[in-house]
Amino acid sequence: RHVVQWGNVNVGEIETSWLFIQTTFEMVGKSRTVGISDKLRKYRGNSTAKGHIHDNRHMPAQIDINGIYKGMERNATAIWNPEDGRIRTVRTPSLNLKKVHPLDDKVIQGSIDPYTAVLRALHTIKQTGSCNSSHNIYDGLRTAELTLHDLEDDLRHNFLTADRPDAYDGAVIACGLTSKPTGGHQLK
């Protein structure tokens, strides 16, 4: 269980459970707003991601996401074909192109789900000691370019001191992260 805070105020909760069996992995997650943010912008969401490890590389198989925001439910399932990697998606409802940027199939194909991207990034850090990696991600509703990069040496290897209840305390490798939306995100 992870608590999302703004300052020292709890605004959300995330629960994740990972299961690794031989060459397969599965992640089940839940998220929700809490406290004042729940009163202002109530949100509930669930996600499940499945994949496998092939030649020491994490590969996506399927991601299912659903969320309820402002009383409207959205669901998406994306399935990666194990033979050719092509991605098939089912969404309910369809994207409202009056509210979000369109998705380009050229950007979707070749992408991985966000959870597989995290596993690949952690593997890169473990193997190389470097944060540097780039991933095109797709969750069934949105696409983005996710880039992790090394920070200056004096910032990278550090010790994090807990500054609030339930915060992590210990050694860390800090990475920079940039996420560039490429489709499915809200129009301004």
C-alpha angles and dihedrals in degrees: 000000000000126000119215112212138186102205102320095328119106110232102162147007130217126191122190133179123190125197122190118186118173104299099350134081136190132188125195118189141177129190135183143164118251137189119000093352089057089056093048103036112009112201134172124180143170132191138181125190127186131186148141139235115244122178090349091305126116110236126190121236104171143345125196120189133175133172141173118215127162088358093300121117122213125187133182136176122190120188124192114214106233092213102054105002093242112155123228118194135195117191132183114223106017117246113281101228090194087067106029138040114259122259117239115217089213088061094043095052110079093024126121130212118266094250093053087049090056091051091049092048092050090048090052091050091048094048100040107018086233129112092208110125139121129210135182104217134196128180100181093269106044141028128207143164108242116198127183120192141179118263123216111295093249089057101039105065105042146134118250117213117204110250098182140021115296093011121141118262119193149057118336143178105218118212131188116236130199124182117191114191113227102174146349094038122125122280113240 
